[in-house]
């Protein structure tokens, strides 16, 4: 506390800044992992091991290339039967891999005048 604050004001103000636990969720929870693959990185072992070890329910891949697609399918593809992929040879490939089925059809879209793709999927 700053010396010119009263201890009552200080303790009550600081307690409001302390992290709080969110309320328990009403429904099921899922584990999500987001991975920027670095499109031109050819060393796929470390990331493949991380995804395998974390074993998330949903993985969001950025900079998803055909090279990464082959490597990850070999390493962890059997864990994710629901996949939406847009592999590209530049840095804008994206993929969503899920253990849970998609609700509706995932799709690619862009915002404004950008050519950079975004993906949307419901699970």
N, CA and C atoms as a LAMMPS dump frame, in Angstrom:
ITEM: TIMESTEP
0
ITEM: NUMBER OF ATOMS
369
ITEM: BOX BOUNDS ff ff ff
-5.0000000000000000e+02 5.0000000000000000e+02
-5.0000000000000000e+02 5.0000000000000000e+02
-5.0000000000000000e+02 5.0000000000000000e+02
ITEM: ATOMS id mol type element x y z
1 1 1 N 0.831 -1.183 0
2 1 2 C 0 0 0
3 1 3 C 0.87 1.238 0
4 2 1 N 0.369 2.272 -0.602
5 2 2 C 1.071 3.551 -0.542
6 2 3 C 0.84 4.168 0.824
7 3 1 N 1.828 4.891 1.308
8 3 2 C 1.764 5.41 2.671
9 3 3 C 0.639 6.406 2.888
10 4 1 N 0.168 7.06 1.838
11 4 2 C -0.892 8.036 2.05
12 4 3 C -2.292 7.423 1.931
13 5 1 N -2.382 6.117 1.717
14 5 2 C -3.672 5.442 1.684
15 5 3 C -3.986 4.895 3.058
16 6 1 N -5.228 4.865 3.398
17 6 2 C -5.592 4.203 4.66
18 6 3 C -5.549 2.703 4.43
19 7 1 N -5.284 1.942 5.442
20 7 2 C -5.185 0.493 5.292
21 7 3 C -6.516 -0.12 4.869
22 8 1 N -7.647 0.48 5.304
23 8 2 C -8.955 -0.048 4.908
24 8 3 C -9.171 0.082 3.405
25 9 1 N -8.871 1.26 2.873
26 9 2 C -9.056 1.491 1.442
27 9 3 C -8.11 0.61 0.651
28 10 1 N -6.889 0.52 1.092
29 10 2 C -5.882 -0.251 0.373
30 10 3 C -6.26 -1.72 0.299
31 11 1 N -6.623 -2.34 1.397
32 11 2 C -6.923 -3.767 1.377
33 11 3 C -8.16 -4.077 0.543
34 12 1 N -9.157 -3.222 0.61
35 12 2 C -10.357 -3.503 -0.175
36 12 3 C -10.119 -3.251 -1.657
37 13 1 N -9.33 -2.239 -1.999
38 13 2 C -9.041 -1.969 -3.406
39 13 3 C -8.183 -3.066 -4.017
40 14 1 N -7.165 -3.494 -3.293
41 14 2 C -6.283 -4.528 -3.828
42 14 3 C -6.981 -5.876 -3.954
43 15 1 N -7.862 -6.184 -3.038
44 15 2 C -8.538 -7.48 -3.125
45 15 3 C -9.406 -7.577 -4.375
46 16 1 N -9.906 -6.454 -4.852
47 16 2 C -10.723 -6.494 -6.071
48 16 3 C -9.875 -6.788 -7.304
49 17 1 N -8.562 -6.602 -7.208
50 17 2 C -7.676 -6.859 -8.344
51 17 3 C -7.117 -8.278 -8.359
52 18 1 N -7.33 -9.007 -7.292
53 18 2 C -6.802 -10.367 -7.208
54 18 3 C -7.561 -11.281 -8.173
55 19 1 N -6.845 -12.253 -8.788
56 19 2 C -7.525 -13.18 -9.701
57 19 3 C -8.637 -13.935 -8.983
58 20 1 N -9.699 -14.143 -9.683
59 20 2 C -10.846 -14.882 -9.151
60 20 3 C -11.029 -16.155 -9.975
61 21 1 N -11.538 -17.158 -9.333
62 21 2 C -11.88 -18.375 -10.069
63 21 3 C -13.207 -18.139 -10.775
64 22 1 N -13.284 -18.524 -12.063
65 22 2 C -14.573 -18.383 -12.745
66 22 3 C -15.583 -19.348 -12.139
67 23 1 N -16.86 -19.049 -12.262
68 23 2 C -17.859 -19.989 -11.746
69 23 3 C -17.77 -21.304 -12.508
70 24 1 N -18.131 -22.403 -11.883
71 24 2 C -18.101 -23.688 -12.583
72 24 3 C -19.002 -23.642 -13.818
73 25 1 N -18.594 -24.315 -14.847
74 25 2 C -19.407 -24.351 -16.059
75 25 3 C -20.584 -25.292 -15.871
76 26 1 N -21.637 -25.007 -16.587
77 26 2 C -22.842 -25.834 -16.48
78 26 3 C -22.739 -27.078 -17.359
79 27 1 N -21.997 -26.981 -18.458
80 27 2 C -21.911 -28.102 -19.388
81 27 3 C -20.52 -28.693 -19.424
82 28 1 N -20.28 -29.549 -20.387
83 28 2 C -18.958 -30.168 -20.495
84 28 3 C -17.904 -29.135 -20.898
85 29 1 N -16.679 -29.387 -20.541
86 29 2 C -15.575 -28.526 -20.931
87 29 3 C -14.705 -29.251 -21.942
88 30 1 N -13.953 -28.492 -22.714
89 30 2 C -13.015 -29.079 -23.664
90 30 3 C -11.655 -28.404 -23.486
91 31 1 N -10.619 -29.124 -23.856
92 31 2 C -9.267 -28.578 -23.847
93 31 3 C -8.924 -28.168 -25.26
94 32 1 N -8.466 -26.921 -25.422
95 32 2 C -8.145 -26.361 -26.73
96 32 3 C -6.661 -26.026 -26.774
97 33 1 N -6.027 -26.345 -27.887
98 33 2 C -4.623 -26.012 -28.1
99 33 3 C -4.524 -25.259 -29.416
100 34 1 N -3.85 -24.113 -29.392
101 34 2 C -3.585 -23.346 -30.61
102 34 3 C -2.092 -23.43 -30.893
103 35 1 N -1.751 -23.745 -32.151
104 35 2 C -0.35 -23.964 -32.51
105 35 3 C -0.019 -23.198 -33.781
106 36 1 N 0.969 -22.304 -33.694
107 36 2 C 1.528 -21.694 -34.895
108 36 3 C 2.692 -22.574 -35.313
109 37 1 N 2.542 -23.25 -36.435
110 37 2 C 3.509 -24.243 -36.884
111 37 3 C 4.765 -23.645 -37.5
112 38 1 N 4.733 -22.385 -37.878
113 38 2 C 5.828 -21.765 -38.622
114 38 3 C 6.009 -22.533 -39.929
115 39 1 N 5.319 -22.107 -40.944
116 39 2 C 5.157 -22.824 -42.204
117 39 3 C 6.452 -23.421 -42.757
118 40 1 N 7.551 -22.707 -42.632
119 40 2 C 8.784 -23.17 -43.266
120 40 3 C 9.681 -23.944 -42.307
121 41 1 N 9.196 -24.215 -41.11
122 41 2 C 9.896 -25.052 -40.148
123 41 3 C 9.749 -26.504 -40.586
124 42 1 N 10.837 -27.185 -40.8
125 42 2 C 10.782 -28.574 -41.263
126 42 3 C 10.926 -29.57 -40.115
127 43 1 N 11.192 -29.093 -38.896
128 43 2 C 11.369 -29.966 -37.745
129 43 3 C 10.012 -30.186 -37.084
130 44 1 N 9.36 -31.26 -37.46
131 44 2 C 7.989 -31.515 -37.004
132 44 3 C 7.909 -32.349 -35.726
133 45 1 N 9.014 -32.965 -35.329
134 45 2 C 8.96 -33.886 -34.189
135 45 3 C 8.526 -33.216 -32.89
136 46 1 N 9.117 -32.073 -32.551
137 46 2 C 8.827 -31.435 -31.255
138 46 3 C 7.355 -31.047 -31.132
139 47 1 N 6.806 -30.445 -32.171
140 47 2 C 5.401 -30.037 -32.095
141 47 3 C 4.489 -31.259 -32.094
142 48 1 N 4.815 -32.251 -32.884
143 48 2 C 4.037 -33.489 -32.863
144 48 3 C 4.021 -34.109 -31.474
145 49 1 N 5.161 -34.081 -30.791
146 49 2 C 5.244 -34.616 -29.434
147 49 3 C 4.424 -33.773 -28.458
148 50 1 N 4.47 -32.444 -28.614
149 50 2 C 3.701 -31.568 -27.722
150 50 3 C 2.202 -31.805 -27.868
151 51 1 N 1.734 -31.906 -29.102
152 51 2 C 0.305 -32.157 -29.316
153 51 3 C -0.069 -33.517 -28.732
154 52 1 N 0.761 -34.518 -28.961
155 52 2 C 0.482 -35.85 -28.428
156 52 3 C 0.454 -35.837 -26.901
157 53 1 N 1.401 -35.141 -26.286
158 53 2 C 1.475 -35.116 -24.821
159 53 3 C 0.314 -34.333 -24.212
160 54 1 N -0.046 -33.205 -24.814
161 54 2 C -1.146 -32.386 -24.287
162 54 3 C -2.488 -33.069 -24.511
163 55 1 N -2.62 -33.79 -25.61
164 55 2 C -3.829 -34.525 -25.959
165 55 3 C -5.1 -33.675 -25.826
166 56 1 N -5.114 -32.479 -26.454
167 56 2 C -6.304 -31.626 -26.345
168 56 3 C -7.479 -32.21 -27.129
169 57 1 N -8.661 -31.708 -26.823
170 57 2 C -9.855 -32.132 -27.55
171 57 3 C -9.959 -31.439 -28.909
172 58 1 N -9.396 -30.249 -28.994
173 58 2 C -9.485 -29.43 -30.2
174 58 3 C -8.136 -28.776 -30.434
175 59 1 N -7.62 -28.866 -31.667
176 59 2 C -6.348 -28.224 -32.002
177 59 3 C -6.581 -27.281 -33.169
178 60 1 N -6.108 -26.046 -33.012
179 60 2 C -6.206 -25.021 -34.043
180 60 3 C -4.797 -24.784 -34.578
181 61 1 N -4.572 -25.089 -35.855
182 61 2 C -3.251 -24.947 -36.451
183 61 3 C -3.195 -23.715 -37.35
184 62 1 N -2.152 -22.925 -37.177
185 62 2 C -1.873 -21.783 -38.04
186 62 3 C -0.626 -22.108 -38.863
187 63 1 N -0.525 -21.514 -40.049
188 63 2 C 0.587 -21.741 -40.984
189 63 3 C 0.669 -23.228 -41.351
190 64 1 N -0.474 -23.79 -41.64
191 64 2 C -0.649 -25.207 -41.931
192 64 3 C -0.338 -25.472 -43.403
193 65 1 N 0.73 -26.207 -43.66
194 65 2 C 1.177 -26.511 -45.022
195 65 3 C 0.964 -27.994 -45.325
196 66 1 N 1.08 -28.396 -46.589
197 66 2 C 0.995 -29.826 -46.899
198 66 3 C 2.058 -30.653 -46.147
199 67 1 N 3.242 -30.081 -45.956
200 67 2 C 4.295 -30.769 -45.204
201 67 3 C 3.835 -31.045 -43.766
202 68 1 N 3.276 -30.026 -43.11
203 68 2 C 2.781 -30.186 -41.746
204 68 3 C 1.576 -31.123 -41.703
205 69 1 N 0.746 -31.051 -42.707
206 69 2 C -0.419 -31.93 -42.76
207 69 3 C 0.02 -33.392 -42.734
208 70 1 N 0.974 -33.751 -43.591
209 70 2 C 1.468 -35.137 -43.64
210 70 3 C 2.097 -35.545 -42.309
211 71 1 N 2.929 -34.674 -41.76
212 71 2 C 3.637 -35.001 -40.517
213 71 3 C 2.673 -35.192 -39.35
214 72 1 N 1.705 -34.291 -39.221
215 72 2 C 0.773 -34.371 -38.095
216 72 3 C -0.227 -35.503 -38.261
217 73 1 N -0.634 -35.793 -39.488
218 73 2 C -1.51 -36.946 -39.709
219 73 3 C -0.826 -38.227 -39.251
220 74 1 N 0.455 -38.347 -39.556
221 74 2 C 1.214 -39.523 -39.156
222 74 3 C 1.349 -39.602 -37.64
223 75 1 N 1.595 -38.474 -37.009
224 75 2 C 1.879 -38.448 -35.568
225 75 3 C 0.622 -38.538 -34.696
226 76 1 N -0.394 -37.74 -34.989
227 76 2 C -1.575 -37.673 -34.106
228 76 3 C -2.908 -37.687 -34.857
229 77 1 N -2.882 -37.878 -36.141
230 77 2 C -4.103 -37.81 -36.933
231 77 3 C -5.193 -38.762 -36.501
232 78 1 N -4.817 -39.934 -36.015
233 78 2 C -5.832 -40.913 -35.611
234 78 3 C -6.616 -40.469 -34.38
235 79 1 N -6.111 -39.505 -33.631
236 79 2 C -6.814 -38.995 -32.443
237 79 3 C -7.917 -37.991 -32.806
238 80 1 N -7.844 -37.454 -34.018
239 80 2 C -8.744 -36.361 -34.422
240 80 3 C -9.513 -36.75 -35.678
241 81 1 N -10.619 -37.462 -35.5
242 81 2 C -11.371 -37.917 -36.673
243 81 3 C -12.107 -36.796 -37.4
244 82 1 N -12.303 -35.664 -36.752
245 82 2 C -13.024 -34.547 -37.361
246 82 3 C -12.012 -33.455 -37.676
247 83 1 N -11.789 -33.258 -38.975
248 83 2 C -10.764 -32.303 -39.398
249 83 3 C -11.311 -31.381 -40.477
250 84 1 N -10.965 -30.128 -40.333
251 84 2 C -11.24 -29.134 -41.376
252 84 3 C -9.909 -28.492 -41.694
253 85 1 N -9.494 -28.579 -42.951
254 85 2 C -8.148 -28.154 -43.318
255 85 3 C -8.143 -27.294 -44.574
256 86 1 N -7.264 -26.336 -44.562
257 86 2 C -6.959 -25.53 -45.741
258 86 3 C -5.434 -25.393 -45.805
259 87 1 N -4.743 -26.497 -46.159
260 87 2 C -3.284 -26.419 -46.23
261 87 3 C -2.86 -25.546 -47.403
262 88 1 N -1.861 -24.709 -47.175
263 88 2 C -1.362 -23.821 -48.226
264 88 3 C 0.157 -23.829 -48.206
265 89 1 N 0.755 -23.435 -49.294
266 89 2 C 2.216 -23.407 -49.371
267 89 3 C 2.788 -22.089 -48.874
268 90 1 N 1.931 -21.139 -48.512
269 90 2 C 2.393 -19.897 -47.907
270 90 3 C 2.134 -19.961 -46.4
271 91 1 N 2.15 -18.854 -45.731
272 91 2 C 1.985 -18.828 -44.267
273 91 3 C 0.528 -18.697 -43.824
274 92 1 N -0.431 -18.928 -44.701
275 92 2 C -1.828 -18.678 -44.356
276 92 3 C -2.704 -19.925 -44.34
277 93 1 N -2.089 -21.103 -44.317
278 93 2 C -2.863 -22.33 -44.188
279 93 3 C -3.404 -22.458 -42.767
280 94 1 N -4.593 -23.042 -42.643
281 94 2 C -5.21 -23.215 -41.329
282 94 3 C -5.887 -24.577 -41.261
283 95 1 N -5.998 -25.077 -40.039
284 95 2 C -6.677 -26.355 -39.832
285 95 3 C -7.293 -26.38 -38.439
286 96 1 N -8.402 -27.085 -38.339
287 96 2 C -9.073 -27.326 -37.066
288 96 3 C -9.248 -28.836 -36.96
289 97 1 N -8.634 -29.416 -35.949
290 97 2 C -8.755 -30.848 -35.708
291 97 3 C -9.49 -31.057 -34.398
292 98 1 N -10.478 -31.942 -34.406
293 98 2 C -11.321 -32.115 -33.232
294 98 3 C -11.603 -33.585 -32.945
295 99 1 N -11.674 -33.907 -31.675
296 99 2 C -12.139 -35.231 -31.262
297 99 3 C -13.663 -35.284 -31.29
298 100 1 N -14.274 -34.115 -31.203
299 100 2 C -15.733 -34.002 -31.182
300 100 3 C -16.238 -33.646 -32.571
301 101 1 N -17.423 -34.117 -32.94
302 101 2 C -17.947 -33.798 -34.268
303 101 3 C -18.261 -32.314 -34.41
304 102 1 N -18.138 -31.83 -35.614
305 102 2 C -18.516 -30.455 -35.919
306 102 3 C -20.033 -30.338 -35.964
307 103 1 N -20.536 -29.192 -35.561
308 103 2 C -21.954 -28.871 -35.69
309 103 3 C -22.048 -27.987 -36.933
310 104 1 N -22.691 -28.474 -37.957
311 104 2 C -22.706 -27.745 -39.215
312 104 3 C -21.378 -27.92 -39.929
313 105 1 N -21.257 -27.27 -41.048
314 105 2 C -20.066 -27.377 -41.878
315 105 3 C -19.091 -26.233 -41.552
316 106 1 N -17.847 -26.543 -41.142
317 106 2 C -16.862 -25.471 -40.963
318 106 3 C -16.641 -24.745 -42.293
319 107 1 N -16.168 -23.511 -42.214
320 107 2 C -15.956 -22.762 -43.448
321 107 3 C -14.827 -21.751 -43.295
322 108 1 N -14.317 -21.33 -44.451
323 108 2 C -13.271 -20.306 -44.552
324 108 3 C -13.94 -18.99 -44.9
325 109 1 N -13.45 -17.903 -44.315
326 109 2 C -13.955 -16.576 -44.659
327 109 3 C -12.831 -15.556 -44.484
328 110 1 N -13.046 -14.361 -44.973
329 110 2 C -12.105 -13.258 -44.788
330 110 3 C -12.864 -12.069 -44.224
331 111 1 N -12.126 -11.156 -43.629
332 111 2 C -12.734 -9.941 -43.084
333 111 3 C -12.308 -8.736 -43.902
334 112 1 N -13.243 -7.887 -44.205
335 112 2 C -12.931 -6.652 -44.918
336 112 3 C -12.273 -6.91 -46.252
337 113 1 N -11.2 -6.184 -46.501
338 113 2 C -10.485 -6.292 -47.774
339 113 3 C -9.29 -7.232 -47.683
340 114 1 N -9.174 -7.951 -46.6
341 114 2 C -8.044 -8.85 -46.394
342 114 3 C -8.217 -10.127 -47.207
343 115 1 N -7.109 -10.664 -47.681
344 115 2 C -7.128 -11.967 -48.347
345 115 3 C -6.718 -13.08 -47.39
346 116 1 N -6.414 -12.733 -46.149
347 116 2 C -5.974 -13.728 -45.173
348 116 3 C -7.18 -14.528 -44.689
349 117 1 N -7.122 -15.849 -44.851
350 117 2 C -8.281 -16.681 -44.496
351 117 3 C -8.42 -16.858 -42.979
352 118 1 N -9.649 -16.955 -42.554
353 118 2 C -10.001 -17.318 -41.199
354 118 3 C -10.915 -18.535 -41.302
355 119 1 N -10.97 -19.334 -40.265
356 119 2 C -11.831 -20.514 -40.281
357 119 3 C -12.799 -20.43 -39.108
358 120 1 N -13.969 -20.973 -39.337
359 120 2 C -14.991 -21.025 -38.277
360 120 3 C -15.585 -22.427 -38.252
361 121 1 N -15.702 -22.963 -37.032
362 121 2 C -16.318 -24.277 -36.859
363 121 3 C -17.04 -24.3 -35.527
364 122 1 N -18.148 -24.978 -35.468
365 122 2 C -18.861 -25.195 -34.218
366 122 3 C -18.674 -26.633 -33.781
367 123 1 N -18.551 -26.833 -32.477
368 123 2 C -18.457 -28.205 -31.955
369 123 3 C -19.432 -28.359 -30.796
